Amino acid sequence: MCFAVLLALPCVAARAAGQVVQTPYKAPMKVVFEFYLDDPSTISNALFWVRSVFNTLQQSPYDVAPEDVLAVVVLHGTEIAATATRNQDTYREAVERMRYDAQMGVKFKVCGQAAHDFGYTPADFQDFIEIVPNAMTELAYWQQQGYALIIPRILIKREATEKIR
């Protein structure tokens, strides 16, 4: 039994620390995000996923220029309410974030079928929004163009980081 314990010790020591690696990300980075949220107020959380891609790639050692991050966001859930001009006061922070991202080249595309279901017309949306026929076909199109699909999962954090750390 002592021999077994001695053999296990090096394994424990070898797993005592994580290792930082620098994945060799290269430009252009092509990403399509699918937003299908059940609460429009969570759009800010989903937009963090977009910002995270840009922030990582723009930092050293990657130093990728914003124009070399090709990003598309396809919206087709309740979050489209946040893109309607009549709701801009309610979702001001998210609208400002999207407008900034759009200036950096991010394309924001709202599903035309979902917009119709909400009773919206193209005139109801912010000026950086493009209305596409259908979210599913739009997602398929961008993936056919070589864009990686990312679907943000917005979860409710029930425990404080300090408690679960």
CORZIQUI-V489222 format. One record per pair of residues at least 12 apart in sequence whose ideal C-beta (glycine too) atoms are under 10 Angstrom apart, sorted by the first residue. I is the first residue (numbers start at 0). J is the second residue. Records with the same first field share a line. If there is no record, write none. Layout:
I: J ; J
This chain:
21: 59 ; 60 ; 61
22: 55 ; 61
23: 60 ; 61
24: 52 ; 55 ; 56 ; 60 ; 61 ; 63
25: 56 ; 61 ; 63 ; 67
26: 56 ; 61 ; 62 ; 63 ; 64 ; 66 ; 67 ; 68 ; 69
27: 56 ; 63 ; 64 ; 66 ; 67 ; 68 ; 69 ; 145
28: 52 ; 53 ; 55 ; 56 ; 61 ; 63 ; 67 ; 68 ; 69 ; 70 ; 146 ; 147
29: 67 ; 68 ; 69 ; 70 ; 71 ; 141 ; 142 ; 144 ; 145 ; 146 ; 147
30: 48 ; 49 ; 52 ; 53 ; 56 ; 68 ; 69 ; 70 ; 71 ; 72 ; 105 ; 141 ; 146 ; 147 ; 148 ; 149
31: 69 ; 70 ; 71 ; 72 ; 73 ; 106 ; 108 ; 137 ; 138 ; 139 ; 140 ; 141 ; 142 ; 144 ; 145 ; 146 ; 147 ; 148 ; 149 ; 150
32: 45 ; 46 ; 48 ; 49 ; 52 ; 70 ; 71 ; 72 ; 73 ; 74 ; 105 ; 107 ; 138 ; 141 ; 146 ; 147 ; 148 ; 149 ; 150 ; 151
33: 45 ; 71 ; 72 ; 73 ; 74 ; 75 ; 76 ; 134 ; 135 ; 137 ; 138 ; 141 ; 148 ; 149 ; 150 ; 151
34: 46 ; 48 ; 49 ; 72 ; 73 ; 74 ; 75 ; 76 ; 77 ; 78 ; 79 ; 81 ; 82 ; 107 ; 108 ; 109 ; 110 ; 134 ; 150 ; 151 ; 153
35: 73 ; 74 ; 75 ; 76 ; 77 ; 78 ; 79 ; 110 ; 113 ; 134 ; 150 ; 151
36: 74 ; 75 ; 76 ; 77 ; 78 ; 79 ; 80 ; 81 ; 151 ; 153
37: 76 ; 77 ; 78 ; 153
38: 76 ; 77 ; 78 ; 80 ; 153 ; 155
39: 74 ; 76 ; 77 ; 78 ; 79 ; 80 ; 81 ; 82 ; 83 ; 86 ; 89 ; 90 ; 93
40: 77 ; 78 ; 80 ; 81 ; 89 ; 90 ; 93 ; 153
41: 76 ; 77 ; 78 ; 81 ; 93 ; 151 ; 153 ; 154 ; 155
42: 72 ; 74 ; 76 ; 77 ; 78 ; 79 ; 80 ; 81 ; 82 ; 90 ; 92 ; 93 ; 94 ; 96 ; 97 ; 151 ; 153
43: 78 ; 81 ; 90 ; 92 ; 93 ; 96 ; 97 ; 153
44: 93 ; 151 ; 152 ; 153 ; 154 ; 155
45: 72 ; 74 ; 76 ; 78 ; 81 ; 93 ; 149 ; 150 ; 151 ; 152 ; 153
46: 72 ; 78 ; 81 ; 92 ; 93 ; 96 ; 97 ; 99 ; 100 ; 105 ; 151
47: 96 ; 151 ; 153
48: 72 ; 149 ; 150 ; 151 ; 152 ; 153
49: 68 ; 70 ; 71 ; 72 ; 96 ; 97 ; 100 ; 103 ; 105 ; 107 ; 149 ; 151
50: 96 ; 99 ; 100 ; 103 ; 105
51: 149 ; 151
52: 68 ; 70 ; 105 ; 147 ; 149
53: 65 ; 68 ; 70 ; 100 ; 103 ; 104 ; 105
55: 68
56: 68
57: 103
64: 104
65: 100 ; 102 ; 103 ; 104 ; 105
66: 103 ; 104
67: 104
68: 103 ; 104 ; 105
69: 104 ; 105 ; 106 ; 141 ; 144 ; 145 ; 146
70: 100 ; 103 ; 104 ; 105 ; 106 ; 107 ; 141 ; 146 ; 149
71: 104 ; 105 ; 106 ; 107 ; 108 ; 129 ; 131 ; 137 ; 138 ; 140 ; 141 ; 144 ; 146
72: 97 ; 100 ; 101 ; 105 ; 106 ; 107 ; 108 ; 109 ; 128 ; 149 ; 151
73: 106 ; 107 ; 108 ; 109 ; 110 ; 129 ; 131 ; 133 ; 134 ; 135 ; 137 ; 138 ; 140 ; 141 ; 148
74: 97 ; 107 ; 108 ; 109 ; 110 ; 113 ; 114 ; 128 ; 131 ; 134 ; 137
75: 108 ; 109 ; 110 ; 111 ; 112 ; 113 ; 114 ; 116 ; 131 ; 133 ; 134 ; 135 ; 137 ; 138
76: 110 ; 113 ; 134
77: 113 ; 117
78: 90 ; 93 ; 109 ; 113 ; 153
79: 109 ; 110 ; 113 ; 114 ; 116 ; 117 ; 119 ; 123 ; 124 ; 128 ; 130 ; 134
80: 117 ; 119
81: 93 ; 94 ; 97 ; 125
82: 94 ; 97 ; 107 ; 109 ; 114 ; 119 ; 123 ; 124 ; 125 ; 127 ; 128
83: 109 ; 114 ; 117 ; 118 ; 119 ; 123 ; 124 ; 125 ; 128
84: 119 ; 122 ; 123 ; 124 ; 125 ; 126 ; 128
85: 119 ; 123 ; 124
86: 123 ; 125
87: 125
90: 125
94: 125 ; 127
97: 125 ; 127 ; 128
98: 125 ; 126 ; 127
99: 127
100: 127
101: 125 ; 126 ; 127 ; 128 ; 129
102: 127
105: 127
106: 127 ; 128 ; 129 ; 131 ; 141
107: 124 ; 125 ; 127 ; 128 ; 129
108: 128 ; 129 ; 130 ; 131 ; 134 ; 137 ; 138 ; 141
109: 121 ; 123 ; 124 ; 125 ; 128 ; 129 ; 130 ; 131 ; 134 ; 137
110: 130 ; 131 ; 132 ; 133 ; 134 ; 135 ; 136 ; 137 ; 138
111: 129 ; 130 ; 131 ; 132 ; 133 ; 134 ; 137
112: 130 ; 131 ; 132 ; 133 ; 134 ; 135
113: 130 ; 133 ; 134
114: 128 ; 130 ; 131
115: 130
138: 150
